[in-house]
Amino acid sequence: CANCHTVTTPLWRRDASGKTICNACGLYYKLHNVHRPATMKRTVIKRRRR
């Protein structure tokens, strides 16, 4: 990810400048119009049980 430097994500997205970002950073930017802080980065991806 160009923003948080993660290498695993369930979905890759692109920001307005065309850089590849992870799903979490993309959704955060779409909602808040600012890039996601690095302090919010998680080390594991939790799977949802449905």
mmCIF entry with sequence, helices, sheets and N, C-alpha, C, O atoms, coordinates in Angstrom:
data_MODEL
# 
_entry.id   MODEL 
# 
_entity.id                         1 
_entity.type                       polymer 
_entity.pdbx_number_of_molecules   1 
# 
_entity_poly.entity_id                      1 
_entity_poly.type                           'polypeptide(L)' 
_entity_poly.nstd_linkage                   no 
_entity_poly.nstd_monomer                   no 
_entity_poly.pdbx_seq_one_letter_code       CANCHTVTTPLWRRDASGKTICNACGLYYKLHNVHRPATMKRTVIKRRRR 
_entity_poly.pdbx_seq_one_letter_code_can   CANCHTVTTPLWRRDASGKTICNACGLYYKLHNVHRPATMKRTVIKRRRR 
_entity_poly.pdbx_strand_id                 A 
# 
loop_
_entity_poly_seq.entity_id 
_entity_poly_seq.num 
_entity_poly_seq.mon_id 
_entity_poly_seq.hetero 
1 1  CYS n 
1 2  ALA n 
1 3  ASN n 
1 4  CYS n 
1 5  HIS n 
1 6  THR n 
1 7  VAL n 
1 8  THR n 
1 9  THR n 
1 10 PRO n 
1 11 LEU n 
1 12 TRP n 
1 13 ARG n 
1 14 ARG n 
1 15 ASP n 
1 16 ALA n 
1 17 SER n 
1 18 GLY n 
1 19 LYS n 
1 20 THR n 
1 21 ILE n 
1 22 CYS n 
1 23 ASN n 
1 24 ALA n 
1 25 CYS n 
1 26 GLY n 
1 27 LEU n 
1 28 TYR n 
1 29 TYR n 
1 30 LYS n 
1 31 LEU n 
1 32 HIS n 
1 33 ASN n 
1 34 VAL n 
1 35 HIS n 
1 36 ARG n 
1 37 PRO n 
1 38 ALA n 
1 39 THR n 
1 40 MET n 
1 41 LYS n 
1 42 ARG n 
1 43 THR n 
1 44 VAL n 
1 45 ILE n 
1 46 LYS n 
1 47 ARG n 
1 48 ARG n 
1 49 ARG n 
1 50 ARG n 
# 
_struct_asym.id          A 
_struct_asym.entity_id   1 
# 
loop_
_struct_conf.conf_type_id 
_struct_conf.id 
_struct_conf.pdbx_PDB_helix_id 
_struct_conf.beg_label_comp_id 
_struct_conf.beg_label_asym_id 
_struct_conf.beg_label_seq_id 
_struct_conf.pdbx_beg_PDB_ins_code 
_struct_conf.end_label_comp_id 
_struct_conf.end_label_asym_id 
_struct_conf.end_label_seq_id 
_struct_conf.pdbx_end_PDB_ins_code 
_struct_conf.beg_auth_comp_id 
_struct_conf.beg_auth_asym_id 
_struct_conf.beg_auth_seq_id 
_struct_conf.end_auth_comp_id 
_struct_conf.end_auth_asym_id 
_struct_conf.end_auth_seq_id 
_struct_conf.pdbx_PDB_helix_class 
_struct_conf.details 
_struct_conf.pdbx_PDB_helix_length 
HELX_P HELX_P1 AA1 ASN A 23 ? HIS A 32 ? ASN A 23 HIS A 32 1 ? 10 
HELX_P HELX_P2 AA2 ALA A 38 ? MET A 40 ? ALA A 38 MET A 40 5 ? 3  
# 
_struct_conf_type.id          HELX_P 
_struct_conf_type.criteria    ? 
_struct_conf_type.reference   ? 
# 
_struct_sheet.id               AA1 
_struct_sheet.type             ? 
_struct_sheet.number_strands   2 
_struct_sheet.details          ? 
# 
_struct_sheet_order.sheet_id     AA1 
_struct_sheet_order.range_id_1   1 
_struct_sheet_order.range_id_2   2 
_struct_sheet_order.offset       ? 
_struct_sheet_order.sense        anti-parallel 
# 
loop_
_struct_sheet_range.sheet_id 
_struct_sheet_range.id 
_struct_sheet_range.beg_label_comp_id 
_struct_sheet_range.beg_label_asym_id 
_struct_sheet_range.beg_label_seq_id 
_struct_sheet_range.pdbx_beg_PDB_ins_code 
_struct_sheet_range.end_label_comp_id 
_struct_sheet_range.end_label_asym_id 
_struct_sheet_range.end_label_seq_id 
_struct_sheet_range.pdbx_end_PDB_ins_code 
_struct_sheet_range.beg_auth_comp_id 
_struct_sheet_range.beg_auth_asym_id 
_struct_sheet_range.beg_auth_seq_id 
_struct_sheet_range.end_auth_comp_id 
_struct_sheet_range.end_auth_asym_id 
_struct_sheet_range.end_auth_seq_id 
AA1 1 TRP A 12 ? ARG A 14 ? TRP A 12 ARG A 14 
AA1 2 THR A 20 ? CYS A 22 ? THR A 20 CYS A 22 
# 
loop_
_atom_site.group_PDB 
_atom_site.id 
_atom_site.type_symbol 
_atom_site.label_atom_id 
_atom_site.label_alt_id 
_atom_site.label_comp_id 
_atom_site.label_asym_id 
_atom_site.label_entity_id 
_atom_site.label_seq_id 
_atom_site.pdbx_PDB_ins_code 
_atom_site.Cartn_x 
_atom_site.Cartn_y 
_atom_site.Cartn_z 
_atom_site.occupancy 
_atom_site.B_iso_or_equiv 
_atom_site.pdbx_formal_charge 
_atom_site.auth_seq_id 
_atom_site.auth_comp_id 
_atom_site.auth_asym_id 
_atom_site.auth_atom_id 
_atom_site.pdbx_PDB_model_num 
ATOM 1   N N  . CYS A 1 1  ? 0.847   -1.188  0.000  1.00 0.00 ? 1  CYS A N  1 
ATOM 2   C CA . CYS A 1 1  ? 0.000   0.000   0.000  1.00 0.00 ? 1  CYS A CA 1 
ATOM 3   C C  . CYS A 1 1  ? 0.890   1.250   0.000  1.00 0.00 ? 1  CYS A C  1 
ATOM 4   O O  . CYS A 1 1  ? 1.862   1.335   0.751  1.00 0.00 ? 1  CYS A O  1 
ATOM 5   N N  . ALA A 1 2  ? 0.549   2.187   -0.831 1.00 0.00 ? 2  ALA A N  1 
ATOM 6   C CA . ALA A 1 2  ? 1.326   3.423   -0.907 1.00 0.00 ? 2  ALA A CA 1 
ATOM 7   C C  . ALA A 1 2  ? 1.170   4.275   0.348  1.00 0.00 ? 2  ALA A C  1 
ATOM 8   O O  . ALA A 1 2  ? 2.006   5.138   0.615  1.00 0.00 ? 2  ALA A O  1 
ATOM 9   N N  . ASN A 1 3  ? 0.121   4.046   1.114  1.00 0.00 ? 3  ASN A N  1 
ATOM 10  C CA . ASN A 1 3  ? -0.131  4.856   2.299  1.00 0.00 ? 3  ASN A CA 1 
ATOM 11  C C  . ASN A 1 3  ? 0.427   4.214   3.569  1.00 0.00 ? 3  ASN A C  1 
ATOM 12  O O  . ASN A 1 3  ? 1.195   4.850   4.291  1.00 0.00 ? 3  ASN A O  1 
ATOM 13  N N  . CYS A 1 4  ? 0.051   2.958   3.853  1.00 0.00 ? 4  CYS A N  1 
ATOM 14  C CA . CYS A 1 4  ? 0.457   2.316   5.116  1.00 0.00 ? 4  CYS A CA 1 
ATOM 15  C C  . CYS A 1 4  ? 1.513   1.231   4.922  1.00 0.00 ? 4  CYS A C  1 
ATOM 16  O O  . CYS A 1 4  ? 1.974   0.649   5.904  1.00 0.00 ? 4  CYS A O  1 
ATOM 17  N N  . HIS A 1 5  ? 1.904   0.946   3.688  1.00 0.00 ? 5  HIS A N  1 
ATOM 18  C CA . HIS A 1 5  ? 2.966   -0.014  3.346  1.00 0.00 ? 5  HIS A CA 1 
ATOM 19  C C  . HIS A 1 5  ? 2.630   -1.454  3.710  1.00 0.00 ? 5  HIS A C  1 
ATOM 20  O O  . HIS A 1 5  ? 3.539   -2.245  3.961  1.00 0.00 ? 5  HIS A O  1 
ATOM 21  N N  . THR A 1 6  ? 1.368   -1.810  3.744  1.00 0.00 ? 6  THR A N  1 
ATOM 22  C CA . THR A 1 6  ? 0.980   -3.197  3.977  1.00 0.00 ? 6  THR A CA 1 
ATOM 23  C C  . THR A 1 6  ? 1.129   -3.983  2.674  1.00 0.00 ? 6  THR A C  1 
ATOM 24  O O  . THR A 1 6  ? 1.104   -3.414  1.583  1.00 0.00 ? 6  THR A O  1 
ATOM 25  N N  . VAL A 1 7  ? 1.286   -5.301  2.809  1.00 0.00 ? 7  VAL A N  1 
ATOM 26  C CA . VAL A 1 7  ? 1.442   -6.138  1.613  1.00 0.00 ? 7  VAL A CA 1 
ATOM 27  C C  . VAL A 1 7  ? 0.303   -7.139  1.460  1.00 0.00 ? 7  VAL A C  1 
ATOM 28  O O  . VAL A 1 7  ? 0.198   -7.789  0.419  1.00 0.00 ? 7  VAL A O  1 
ATOM 29  N N  . THR A 1 8  ? -0.557  -7.280  2.476  1.00 0.00 ? 8  THR A N  1 
ATOM 30  C CA . THR A 1 8  ? -1.694  -8.196  2.391  1.00 0.00 ? 8  THR A CA 1 
ATOM 31  C C  . THR A 1 8  ? -2.984  -7.431  2.639  1.00 0.00 ? 8  THR A C  1 
ATOM 32  O O  . THR A 1 8  ? -3.085  -6.644  3.580  1.00 0.00 ? 8  THR A O  1 
ATOM 33  N N  . THR A 1 9  ? -3.953  -7.671  1.792  1.00 0.00 ? 9  THR A N  1 
ATOM 34  C CA . THR A 1 9  ? -5.264  -7.038  1.924  1.00 0.00 ? 9  THR A CA 1 
ATOM 35  C C  . THR A 1 9  ? -6.271  -7.859  1.128  1.00 0.00 ? 9  THR A C  1 
ATOM 36  O O  . THR A 1 9  ? -5.898  -8.479  0.133  1.00 0.00 ? 9  THR A O  1 
ATOM 37  N N  . PRO A 1 10 ? -7.534  -7.878  1.540  1.00 0.00 ? 10 PRO A N  1 
ATOM 38  C CA . PRO A 1 10 ? -8.522  -8.625  0.768  1.00 0.00 ? 10 PRO A CA 1 
ATOM 39  C C  . PRO A 1 10 ? -8.846  -7.965  -0.575 1.00 0.00 ? 10 PRO A C  1 
ATOM 40  O O  . PRO A 1 10 ? -9.333  -8.632  -1.487 1.00 0.00 ? 10 PRO A O  1 
ATOM 41  N N  . LEU A 1 11 ? -8.582  -6.666  -0.703 1.00 0.00 ? 11 LEU A N  1 
ATOM 42  C CA . LEU A 1 11 ? -8.902  -5.960  -1.944 1.00 0.00 ? 11 LEU A CA 1 
ATOM 43  C C  . LEU A 1 11 ? -7.956  -4.779  -2.114 1.00 0.00 ? 11 LEU A C  1 
ATOM 44  O O  . LEU A 1 11 ? -7.761  -3.995  -1.185 1.00 0.00 ? 11 LEU A O  1 
ATOM 45  N N  . TRP A 1 12 ? -7.369  -4.655  -3.299 1.00 0.00 ? 12 TRP A N  1 
ATOM 46  C CA . TRP A 1 12 ? -6.503  -3.519  -3.606 1.00 0.00 ? 12 TRP A CA 1 
ATOM 47  C C  . TRP A 1 12 ? -7.332  -2.453  -4.311 1.00 0.00 ? 12 TRP A C  1 
ATOM 48  O O  . TRP A 1 12 ? -8.193  -2.771  -5.132 1.00 0.00 ? 12 TRP A O  1 
ATOM 49  N N  . ARG A 1 13 ? -7.070  -1.196  -3.992 1.00 0.00 ? 13 ARG A N  1 
ATOM 50  C CA . ARG A 1 13 ? -7.773  -0.067  -4.593 1.00 0.00 ? 13 ARG A CA 1 
ATOM 51  C C  . ARG A 1 13 ? -6.756  0.924   -5.148 1.00 0.00 ? 13 ARG A C  1 
ATOM 52  O O  . ARG A 1 13 ? -5.553  0.767   -4.938 1.00 0.00 ? 13 ARG A O  1 
ATOM 53  N N  . ARG A 1 14 ? -7.236  1.940   -5.852 1.00 0.00 ? 14 ARG A N  1 
ATOM 54  C CA . ARG A 1 14 ? -6.367  3.014   -6.348 1.00 0.00 ? 14 ARG A CA 1 
ATOM 55  C C  . ARG A 1 14 ? -6.894  4.346   -5.823 1.00 0.00 ? 14 ARG A C  1 
ATOM 56  O O  . ARG A 1 14 ? -8.102  4.577   -5.768 1.00 0.00 ? 14 ARG A O  1 
ATOM 57  N N  . ASP A 1 15 ? -5.950  5.226   -5.434 1.00 0.00 ? 15 ASP A N  1 
ATOM 58  C CA . ASP A 1 15 ? -6.365  6.547   -4.971 1.00 0.00 ? 15 ASP A CA 1 
ATOM 59  C C  . ASP A 1 15 ? -6.513  7.489   -6.165 1.00 0.00 ? 15 ASP A C  1 
ATOM 60  O O  . ASP A 1 15 ? -6.376  7.065   -7.313 1.00 0.00 ? 15 ASP A O  1 
ATOM 61  N N  . ALA A 1 16 ? -6.790  8.747   -5.900 1.00 0.00 ? 16 ALA A N  1 
ATOM 62  C CA . ALA A 1 16 ? -7.045  9.716   -6.968 1.00 0.00 ? 16 ALA A CA 1 
ATOM 63  C C  . ALA A 1 16 ? -5.833  9.921   -7.868 1.00 0.00 ? 16 ALA A C  1 
ATOM 64  O O  . ALA A 1 16 ? -5.988  10.238  -9.047 1.00 0.00 ? 16 ALA A O  1 
ATOM 65  N N  . SER A 1 17 ? -4.629  9.745   -7.330 1.00 0.00 ? 17 SER A N  1 
ATOM 66  C CA . SER A 1 17 ? -3.420  9.936   -8.136 1.00 0.00 ? 17 SER A CA 1 
ATOM 67  C C  . SER A 1 17 ? -2.987  8.661   -8.844 1.00 0.00 ? 17 SER A C  1 
ATOM 68  O O  . SER A 1 17 ? -1.996  8.668   -9.574 1.00 0.00 ? 17 SER A O  1 
ATOM 69  N N  . GLY A 1 18 ? -3.722  7.553   -8.639 1.00 0.00 ? 18 GLY A N  1 
ATOM 70  C CA . GLY A 1 18 ? -3.421  6.305   -9.332 1.00 0.00 ? 18 GLY A CA 1 
ATOM 71  C C  . GLY A 1 18 ? -2.518  5.356   -8.580 1.00 0.00 ? 18 GLY A C  1 
ATOM 72  O O  . GLY A 1 18 ? -2.161  4.304   -9.110 1.00 0.00 ? 18 GLY A O  1 
ATOM 73  N N  . LYS A 1 19 ? -2.136  5.697   -7.351 1.00 0.00 ? 19 LYS A N  1 
ATOM 74  C CA . LYS A 1 19 ? -1.288  4.814   -6.550 1.00 0.00 ? 19 LYS A CA 1 
ATOM 75  C C  . LYS A 1 19 ? -2.121  3.670   -5.990 1.00 0.00 ? 19 LYS A C  1 
ATOM 76  O O  . LYS A 1 19 ? -3.308  3.839   -5.711 1.00 0.00 ? 19 LYS A O  1 
ATOM 77  N N  . THR A 1 20 ? -1.499  2.501   -5.824 1.00 0.00 ? 20 THR A N  1 
ATOM 78  C CA . THR A 1 20 ? -2.186  1.340   -5.277 1.00 0.00 ? 20 THR A CA 1 
ATOM 79  C C  . THR A 1 20 ? -2.246  1.458   -3.759 1.00 0.00 ? 20 THR A C  1 
ATOM 80  O O  . THR A 1 20 ? -1.223  1.639   -3.098 1.00 0.00 ? 20 THR A O  1 
ATOM 81  N N  . ILE A 1 21 ? -3.457  1.354   -3.215 1.00 0.00 ? 21 ILE A N  1 
ATOM 82  C CA . ILE A 1 21 ? -3.645  1.409   -1.766 1.00 0.00 ? 21 ILE A CA 1 
ATOM 83  C C  . ILE A 1 21 ? -4.490  0.221   -1.327 1.00 0.00 ? 21 ILE A C  1 
ATOM 84  O O  . ILE A 1 21 ? -5.191  -0.385  -2.138 1.00 0.00 ? 21 ILE A O  1 
ATOM 85  N N  . CYS A 1 22 ? -4.422  -0.106  -0.046 1.00 0.00 ? 22 CYS A N  1 
ATOM 86  C CA . CYS A 1 22 ? -5.175  -1.246  0.475  1.00 0.00 ? 22 CYS A CA 1 
ATOM 87  C C  . CYS A 1 22 ? -6.643  -0.864  0.668  1.00 0.00 ? 22 CYS A C  1 
ATOM 88  O O  . CYS A 1 22 ? -7.011  0.307   0.576  1.00 0.00 ? 22 CYS A O  1 
ATOM 89  N N  . ASN A 1 23 ? -7.450  -1.848  0.930  1.00 0.00 ? 23 ASN A N  1 
ATOM 90  C CA . ASN A 1 23 ? -8.883  -1.651  1.101  1.00 0.00 ? 23 ASN A CA 1 
ATOM 91  C C  . ASN A 1 23 ? -9.180  -0.692  2.251  1.00 0.00 ? 23 ASN A C  1 
ATOM 92  O O  . ASN A 1 23 ? -10.013 0.203   2.111  1.00 0.00 ? 23 ASN A O  1 
ATOM 93  N N  . ALA A 1 24 ? -8.504  -0.872  3.385  1.00 0.00 ? 24 ALA A N  1 
ATOM 94  C CA . ALA A 1 24 ? -8.768  -0.047  4.563  1.00 0.00 ? 24 ALA A CA 1 
ATOM 95  C C  . ALA A 1 24 ? -8.451  1.425   4.300  1.00 0.00 ? 24 ALA A C  1 
ATOM 96  O O  . ALA A 1 24 ? -9.231  2.304   4.669  1.00 0.00 ? 24 ALA A O  1 
ATOM 97  N N  . CYS A 1 25 ? -7.320  1.695   3.667  1.00 0.00 ? 25 CYS A N  1 
ATOM 98  C CA . CYS A 1 25 ? -6.949  3.078   3.363  1.00 0.00 ? 25 CYS A CA 1 
ATOM 99  C C  . CYS A 1 25 ? -7.903  3.690   2.342  1.00 0.00 ? 25 CYS A C  1 
ATOM 100 O O  . CYS A 1 25 ? -8.243  4.869   2.439  1.00 0.00 ? 25 CYS A O  1 
ATOM 101 N N  . GLY A 1 26 ? -8.331  2.904   1.375  1.00 0.00 ? 26 GLY A N  1 
ATOM 102 C CA . GLY A 1 26 ? -9.257  3.399   0.363  1.00 0.00 ? 26 GLY A CA 1 
ATOM 103 C C  . GLY A 1 26 ? -10.608 3.761   0.941  1.00 0.00 ? 26 GLY A C  1 
ATOM 104 O O  . GLY A 1 26 ? -11.170 4.805   0.609  1.00 0.00 ? 26 GLY A O  1 
ATOM 105 N N  . LEU A 1 27 ? -11.133 2.904   1.807  1.00 0.00 ? 27 LEU A N  1 
ATOM 106 C CA . LEU A 1 27 ? -12.430 3.182   2.420  1.00 0.00 ? 27 LEU A CA 1 
ATOM 107 C C  . LEU A 1 27 ? -12.341 4.363   3.383  1.00 0.00 ? 27 LEU A C  1 
ATOM 108 O O  . LEU A 1 27 ? -13.265 5.173   3.453  1.00 0.00 ? 27 LEU A O  1 
ATOM 109 N N  . TYR A 1 28 ? -11.236 4.468   4.127  1.00 0.00 ? 28 TYR A N  1 
ATOM 110 C CA . TYR A 1 28 ? -11.046 5.576   5.059  1.00 0.00 ? 28 TYR A CA 1 
ATOM 111 C C  . TYR A 1 28 ? -10.985 6.903   4.299  1.00 0.00 ? 28 TYR A C  1 
ATOM 112 O O  . TYR A 1 28 ? -11.595 7.890   4.709  1.00 0.00 ? 28 TYR A O  1 
ATOM 113 N N  . TYR A 1 29 ? -10.245 6.916   3.192  1.00 0.00 ? 29 TYR A N  1 
ATOM 114 C CA . TYR A 1 29 ? -10.129 8.137   2.398  1.00 0.00 ? 29 TYR A CA 1 
ATOM 115 C C  . TYR A 1 29 ? -11.472 8.531   1.788  1.00 0.00 ? 29 TYR A C  1 
ATOM 116 O O  . TYR A 1 29 ? -11.814 9.712   1.736  1.00 0.00 ? 29 TYR A O  1 
ATOM 117 N N  . LYS A 1 30 ? -12.222 7.545   1.330  1.00 0.00 ? 30 LYS A N  1 
ATOM 118 C CA . LYS A 1 30 ? -13.524 7.812   0.725  1.00 0.00 ? 30 LYS A CA 1 
ATOM 119 C C  . LYS A 1 30 ? -14.495 8.419   1.739  1.00 0.00 ? 30 LYS A C  1 
ATOM 120 O O  . LYS A 1 30 ? -15.323 9.258   1.381  1.00 0.00 ? 30 LYS A O  1 
ATOM 121 N N  . LEU A 1 31 ? -14.396 8.001   2.993  1.00 0.00 ? 31 LEU A N  1 
ATOM 122 C CA . LEU A 1 31 ? -15.307 8.478   4.029  1.00 0.00 ? 31 LEU A CA 1 
ATOM 123 C C  . LEU A 1 31 ? -14.874 9.816   4.630  1.00 0.00 ? 31 LEU A C  1 
ATOM 124 O O  . LEU A 1 31 ? -15.712 10.684  4.870  1.00 0.00 ? 31 LEU A O  1 
ATOM 125 N N  . HIS A 1 32 ? -13.556 9.992   4.877  1.00 0.00 ? 32 HIS A N  1 
ATOM 126 C CA . HIS A 1 32 ? -13.063 11.165  5.596  1.00 0.00 ? 32 HIS A CA 1 
ATOM 127 C C  . HIS A 1 32 ? -12.339 12.193  4.725  1.00 0.00 ? 32 HIS A C  1 
ATOM 128 O O  . HIS A 1 32 ? -12.065 13.302  5.184  1.00 0.00 ? 32 HIS A O  1 
ATOM 129 N N  . ASN A 1 33 ? -12.028 11.845  3.483  1.00 0.00 ? 33 ASN A N  1 
ATOM 130 C CA . ASN A 1 33 ? -11.294 12.726  2.563  1.00 0.00 ? 33 ASN A CA 1 
ATOM 131 C C  . ASN A 1 33 ? -9.907  13.114  3.064  1.00 0.00 ? 33 ASN A C  1 
ATOM 132 O O  . ASN A 1 33 ? -9.374  14.152  2.672  1.00 0.00 ? 33 ASN A O  1 
ATOM 133 N N  . VAL A 1 34 ? -9.326  12.297  3.920  1.00 0.00 ? 34 VAL A N  1 
ATOM 134 C CA . VAL A 1 34 ? -7.923  12.426  4.344  1.00 0.00 ? 34 VAL A CA 1 
ATOM 135 C C  . VAL A 1 34 ? -7.326  11.027  4.359  1.00 0.00 ? 34 VAL A C  1 
ATOM 136 O O  . VAL A 1 34 ? -8.047  10.042  4.521  1.00 0.00 ? 34 VAL A O  1 
ATOM 137 N N  . HIS A 1 35 ? -6.018  10.939  4.189  1.00 0.00 ? 35 HIS A N  1 
ATOM 138 C CA . HIS A 1 35 ? -5.380  9.630   4.194  1.00 0.00 ? 35 HIS A CA 1 
ATOM 139 C C  . HIS A 1 35 ? -5.407  9.019   5.588  1.00 0.00 ? 35 HIS A C  1 
ATOM 140 O O  . HIS A 1 35 ? -5.344  9.734   6.588  1.00 0.00 ? 35 HIS A O  1 
ATOM 141 N N  . ARG A 1 36 ? -5.502  7.701   5.649  1.00 0.00 ? 36 ARG A N  1 
ATOM 142 C CA . ARG A 1 36 ? -5.592  6.963   6.905  1.00 0.00 ? 36 ARG A CA 1 
ATOM 143 C C  . ARG A 1 36 ? -4.274  7.058   7.674  1.00 0.00 ? 36 ARG A C  1 
ATOM 144 O O  . ARG A 1 36 ? -3.216  6.816   7.093  1.00 0.00 ? 36 ARG A O  1 
ATOM 145 N N  . PRO A 1 37 ? -4.310  7.406   8.976  1.00 0.00 ? 37 PRO A N  1 
ATOM 146 C CA . PRO A 1 37 ? -3.077  7.506   9.763  1.00 0.00 ? 37 PRO A CA 1 
ATOM 147 C C  . PRO A 1 37 ? -2.393  6.147   9.912  1.00 0.00 ? 37 PRO A C  1 
ATOM 148 O O  . PRO A 1 37 ? -3.064  5.117   9.979  1.00 0.00 ? 37 PRO A O  1 
ATOM 149 N N  . ALA A 1 38 ? -1.079  6.145   9.962  1.00 0.00 ? 38 ALA A N  1 
ATOM 150 C CA . ALA A 1 38 ? -0.315  4.905   10.097 1.00 0.00 ? 38 ALA A CA 1 
ATOM 151 C C  . ALA A 1 38 ? -0.550  4.251   11.457 1.00 0.00 ? 38 ALA A C  1 
ATOM 152 O O  . ALA A 1 38 ? -0.323  3.050   11.606 1.00 0.00 ? 38 ALA A O  1 
ATOM 153 N N  . THR A 1 39 ? -0.997  5.014   12.445 1.00 0.00 ? 39 THR A N  1 
ATOM 154 C CA . THR A 1 39 ? -1.242  4.457   13.776 1.00 0.00 ? 39 THR A CA 1 
ATOM 155 C C  . THR A 1 39 ? -2.450  3.529   13.794 1.00 0.00 ? 39 THR A C  1 
ATOM 156 O O  . THR A 1 39 ? -2.605  2.746   14.731 1.00 0.00 ? 39 THR A O  1 
ATOM 157 N N  . MET A 1 40 ? -3.303  3.600   12.786 1.00 0.00 ? 40 MET A N  1 
ATOM 158 C CA . MET A 1 40 ? -4.489  2.744   12.728 1.00 0.00 ? 40 MET A CA 1 
ATOM 159 C C  . MET A 1 40 ? -4.207  1.395   12.079 1.00 0.00 ? 40 MET A C  1 
ATOM 160 O O  . MET A 1 40 ? -5.102  0.555   11.989 1.00 0.00 ? 40 MET A O  1 
ATOM 161 N N  . LYS A 1 41 ? -2.973  1.177   11.626 1.00 0.00 ? 41 LYS A N  1 
ATOM 162 C CA . LYS A 1 41 ? -2.635  -0.064  10.923 1.00 0.00 ? 41 LYS A CA 1 
ATOM 163 C C  . LYS A 1 41 ? -2.709  -1.256  11.869 1.00 0.00 ? 41 LYS A C  1 
ATOM 164 O O  . LYS A 1 41 ? -2.217  -1.193  12.996 1.00 0.00 ? 41 LYS A O  1 
ATOM 165 N N  . ARG A 1 42 ? -3.322  -2.340  11.409 1.00 0.00 ? 42 ARG A N  1 
ATOM 166 C CA . ARG A 1 42 ? -3.425  -3.591  12.157 1.00 0.00 ? 42 ARG A CA 1 
ATOM 167 C C  . ARG A 1 42 ? -2.450  -4.600  11.575 1.00 0.00 ? 42 ARG A C  1 
ATOM 168 O O  . ARG A 1 42 ? -2.113  -4.531  10.393 1.00 0.00 ? 42 ARG A O  1 
ATOM 169 N N  . THR A 1 43 ? -1.993  -5.539  12.401 1.00 0.00 ? 43 THR A N  1 
ATOM 170 C CA . THR A 1 43 ? -1.026  -6.527  11.920 1.00 0.00 ? 43 THR A CA 1 
ATOM 171 C C  . THR A 1 43 ? -1.703  -7.761  11.342 1.00 0.00 ? 43 THR A C  1 
ATOM 172 O O  . THR A 1 43 ? -1.103  -8.459  10.524 1.00 0.00 ? 43 THR A O  1 
ATOM 173 N N  . VAL A 1 44 ? -2.936  -8.048  11.745 1.00 0.00 ? 44 VAL A N  1 
ATOM 174 C CA . VAL A 1 44 ? -3.636  -9.231  11.244 1.00 0.00 ? 44 VAL A CA 1 
ATOM 175 C C  . VAL A 1 44 ? -4.950  -8.815  10.594 1.00 0.00 ? 44 VAL A C  1 
ATOM 176 O O  . VAL A 1 44 ? -5.535  -7.790  10.943 1.00 0.00 ? 44 VAL A O  1 
ATOM 177 N N  . ILE A 1 45 ? -5.400  -9.621  9.651  1.00 0.00 ? 45 ILE A N  1 
ATOM 178 C CA . ILE A 1 45 ? -6.692  -9.401  9.007  1.00 0.00 ? 45 ILE A CA 1 
ATOM 179 C C  . ILE A 1 45 ? -7.693  -10.343 9.654  1.00 0.00 ? 45 ILE A C  1 
ATOM 180 O O  . ILE A 1 45 ? -7.513  -11.560 9.618  1.00 0.00 ? 45 ILE A O  1 
ATOM 181 N N  . LYS A 1 46 ? -8.740  -9.796  10.243 1.00 0.00 ? 46 LYS A N  1 
ATOM 182 C CA . LYS A 1 46 ? -9.762  -10.631 10.878 1.00 0.00 ? 46 LYS A CA 1 
ATOM 183 C C  . LYS A 1 46 ? -10.798 -11.033 9.849  1.00 0.00 ? 46 LYS A C  1 
ATOM 184 O O  . LYS A 1 46 ? -11.283 -10.197 9.087  1.00 0.00 ? 46 LYS A O  1 
ATOM 185 N N  . ARG A 1 47 ? -11.135 -12.295 9.827  1.00 0.00 ? 47 ARG A N  1 
ATOM 186 C CA . ARG A 1 47 ? -12.153 -12.819 8.927  1.00 0.00 ? 47 ARG A CA 1 
ATOM 187 C C  . ARG A 1 47 ? -13.513 -12.729 9.599  1.00 0.00 ? 47 ARG A C  1 
ATOM 188 O O  . ARG A 1 47 ? -13.641 -12.973 10.799 1.00 0.00 ? 47 ARG A O  1 
ATOM 189 N N  . ARG A 1 48 ? -14.523 -12.379 8.822  1.00 0.00 ? 48 ARG A N  1 
ATOM 190 C CA . ARG A 1 48 ? -15.887 -12.331 9.351  1.00 0.00 ? 48 ARG A CA 1 
ATOM 191 C C  . ARG A 1 48 ? -16.514 -13.700 9.240  1.00 0.00 ? 48 ARG A C  1 
ATOM 192 O O  . ARG A 1 48 ? -16.345 -14.387 8.233  1.00 0.00 ? 48 ARG A O  1 
ATOM 193 N N  . ARG A 1 49 ? -17.234 -14.097 10.264 1.00 0.00 ? 49 ARG A N  1 
ATOM 194 C CA . ARG A 1 49 ? -17.957 -15.373 10.236 1.00 0.00 ? 49 ARG A CA 1 
ATOM 195 C C  . ARG A 1 49 ? -19.421 -15.092 9.967  1.00 0.00 ? 49 ARG A C  1 
ATOM 196 O O  . ARG A 1 49 ? -20.091 -14.416 10.747 1.00 0.00 ? 49 ARG A O  1 
ATOM 197 N N  . ARG A 1 50 ? -19.910 -15.620 8.849  1.00 0.00 ? 50 ARG A N  1 
ATOM 198 C CA . ARG A 1 50 ? -21.319 -15.404 8.510  1.00 0.00 ? 50 ARG A CA 1 
ATOM 199 C C  . ARG A 1 50 ? -22.000 -16.732 8.356  1.00 0.00 ? 50 ARG A C  1 
ATOM 200 O O  . ARG A 1 50 ? -23.197 -16.783 8.070  1.00 0.00 ? 50 ARG A O  1 
# 
